[in-house]
Amino acid sequence: MKIENIDISKTIEAAKKQIAFDKSLSPALRSTFELLILVINLMATRFQTNSSNSSKPPSQDPNRLRKTRTDKGLKRDKKSKADKLVILDQLYKKLKHLMKLKRF
């Protein structure tokens, strides 16, 4: 598996060989390194899991990125064109009425 052009499997194998080759490591340090390698391997595997290769469906996957309504393109203007025309018509009538009042 590769993450950002780093072959994780090869890197882990190389680290395991270096740990096995270095005899000066204490058993505690060797065990710690092996445990860290295991954790890194699990995290890398988890990093590559998504809803298409997971056993959980997308609706049940708590780690998926959820799209908001605006991301889906469902956001729309609250007023329709007809509503806007009605408002413009009302404003026009009020303006016309105010202009008549100012004529004397």
Secondary structure, 3 states (H helix, E strand, C coil): CEECCEEHHHHHHHHHHHHHHCCCCCHHHHHHHHHHHHHHHHHHHHHCCCCCCCCCCHHHCCCCCCCCCCCCCCCCCCCCHHHHHHHHHHHHHHHHHHHHHHHC
